[in-house]
Amino acid sequence: MQVNEDYNQFIKDVILRYYPVNESALSLLYSIAKIKRLKKNEVLLPVGKTAKDIHILYQGAIIAYFLDIEGNTYNKNIFLEGDFVASTVSYLTNSPSNFALEAIENCVIISFNYKNYRQLINDNDDLKNFHISYLEKNWVIDKEKREIDIVMKDATSRYLELLEHHPDLDERVPLIHIASHLGITPTQLSRIRKKVKK
């Protein structure tokens, strides 16, 4: 299925949040984009499978989670509209993913084959600069902030900050996933939510 103008505009809006990529470079991205649909609870990337694609989430919600040896899940991330979704280490190292990606709502994703995407980055300075900006923001700046917040801020503050960025998160994402994302138990999250609503 070819990407239509709505999807192209969405890709452009997401990319320009990171770097002012020119139209000809954006056109190259449009040319390799594919639209995929996932049903709720469908796994986009299982644990142990090597990631071959990088995605932009157009609609829906996806979680990234680890499994321990007893089958318990631990959330790594919650992805919503406009987020890049992938196992970055897996596609960069061409190795099996240590975590799974699963749709928790019906989703529409815009997918780019990583080899093709990488070739575009190598051949185009604008796309290369975008990719560097994306990695710096998501995997250095935001990652460090989250690590510091987990140590320096209490769970209530982290929960309120999460809602500030995603006001409808409580209605869309099961509380068990939000609690795991915050590094607390569902019971602790229930107490926080009751306290916040008072």
C-alpha positions in Angstrom: 0.0 0.0 0.0 1.4 3.4 -1.0 1.7 6.2 1.6 -0.8 8.9 0.8 -0.5 12.6 1.5 -1.8 12.4 5.1 0.9 9.9 5.9 3.5 11.9 4.1 2.5 15.0 6.1 2.7 13.0 9.3 6.2 11.7 8.5 7.2 15.3 7.7 5.8 16.7 11.0 7.6 14.0 13.0 10.9 14.4 11.3 10.9 18.2 11.5 10.6 18.0 15.3 14.2 16.9 15.3 15.9 18.6 12.3 14.8 20.9 9.3 15.1 18.2 6.6 14.6 19.5 3.1 11.7 18.4 0.8 13.9 16.3 -1.5 15.2 14.3 1.4 11.7 13.9 2.8 10.6 12.6 -0.6 13.3 9.9 -0.3 11.8 8.8 3.0 8.2 8.8 1.6 9.4 6.5 -1.2 10.5 3.7 1.2 7.6 4.0 3.6 5.0 1.2 4.0 1.8 1.3 6.0 1.1 -1.6 8.3 -1.9 -2.3 10.6 -1.7 -4.2 13.9 -4.6 -5.5 15.9 -4.8 -5.1 19.6 -2.4 -7.6 21.3 -0.6 -8.3 18.1 3.2 -8.6 18.5 5.2 -6.4 16.2 8.6 -7.8 17.3 8.9 -10.9 19.5 11.8 -11.4 21.9 14.7 -13.1 20.1 13.8 -11.8 16.6 16.1 -9.4 14.9 14.6 -6.1 14.0 14.6 -5.4 10.3 12.4 -2.2 10.3 12.1 1.1 12.1 8.6 2.5 12.5 6.7 5.7 13.2 3.5 5.1 15.2 0.7 6.9 13.3 -2.2 5.7 15.4 -2.5 3.6 18.6 -0.3 2.5 21.4 2.6 0.0 21.6 4.5 -1.3 24.6 8.1 -2.6 24.7 8.6 -5.2 27.5 11.1 -7.7 28.8 10.2 -11.2 30.0 12.0 -12.8 32.9 12.5 -16.6 33.2 9.2 -17.0 35.0 7.3 -15.2 32.2 6.7 -11.9 34.1 6.8 -8.8 32.0 8.6 -5.6 32.7 7.8 -2.5 30.7 10.7 -0.7 28.9 8.6 1.9 27.2 5.2 3.0 26.1 4.9 4.4 22.5 2.1 6.7 21.3 1.4 8.6 18.2 4.4 10.3 16.7 6.9 8.1 18.4 9.6 6.1 16.7 9.1 2.4 17.5 11.9 -0.2 17.2 14.5 -2.3 18.9 17.3 0.2 18.2 20.1 -2.1 19.5 18.7 -5.0 17.5 18.7 -3.2 14.1 22.0 -1.4 14.8 23.8 -4.6 15.7 21.8 -7.0 13.6 21.2 -9.1 16.6 18.1 -10.6 18.3 16.0 -8.2 20.3 16.0 -8.5 24.1 12.5 -7.2 24.3 9.1 -7.5 22.6 7.0 -4.8 20.9 3.2 -5.4 21.3 0.2 -3.4 20.2 -2.1 -2.6 23.2 -4.6 -0.8 20.9 -5.4 -1.3 17.2 -2.5 0.5 15.5 -1.4 2.0 12.2 2.4 2.2 11.8 4.6 3.7 9.1 7.5 1.3 8.5 10.9 1.7 6.9 13.1 -1.2 6.0 16.3 -0.4 8.1 18.8 -1.3 5.4 17.0 1.0 2.9 16.7 3.7 5.6 20.4 3.4 6.5 21.4 3.8 2.8 19.3 7.0 2.6 21.1 8.3 5.8 24.5 7.4 4.3 23.7 9.2 1.0 21.9 12.3 2.3 23.4 14.8 4.8 20.0 16.2 5.9 18.7 12.7 6.8 22.0 11.9 8.5 21.7 15.1 10.6 18.1 14.2 11.4 19.1 10.7 12.6 21.9 12.1 14.8 19.5 14.6 16.3 16.9 11.9 16.9 19.4 9.6 18.6 20.8 12.4 20.8 17.3 13.5 22.0 15.9 10.0 22.6 18.8 7.9 23.6 21.0 10.5 25.4 19.0 13.5 26.7 15.6 11.9 27.3 17.2 8.6 28.6 19.4 10.5 31.1 16.4 12.5 32.3 14.3 9.4 32.9 17.2 7.7 34.7 17.7 10.8 37.0 13.9 11.1 37.5 13.6 7.5 38.7 16.2 8.2 41.4 15.4 11.9 42.3 11.6 12.1 41.9 8.9 10.2 43.7 6.5 8.0 41.8 3.7 10.6 42.2 5.7 13.3 40.5 6.8 10.9 37.7 3.1 9.8 37.2 1.9 13.5 37.0 4.7 14.3 34.5 3.7 11.4 32.4 0.0 12.6 32.4 1.2 16.1 31.5 2.7 14.8 28.3 -0.1 12.3 27.6 -3.3 13.4 29.3 -5.4 10.5 28.0 -2.9 7.8 29.0 -5.0 6.4 31.8 -7.9 5.8 29.5 -5.8 4.2 26.8 -3.1 2.1 28.5 -3.8 -0.6 31.1 -2.6 0.5 34.5 -0.4 -2.5 34.9 1.7 -1.2 32.0 1.8 2.4 33.3 2.9 1.1 36.8 5.6 -1.1 35.2 6.8 1.9 33.1 7.1 4.0 36.3 8.9 1.2 38.1 6.2 0.7 40.7 3.5 -1.9 41.5 -0.1 -1.6 40.2 -1.2 -1.3 43.9 1.1 1.6 44.4 -0.2 3.3 41.2 -3.8 2.8 42.4 -2.9 4.6 45.7 -1.2 7.4 43.8 -4.2 7.8 41.5 -6.7 8.0 44.4 -4.5 10.6 46.1 -4.2 12.7 43.0 -8.0 12.7 42.4 -8.7 14.0 45.9 
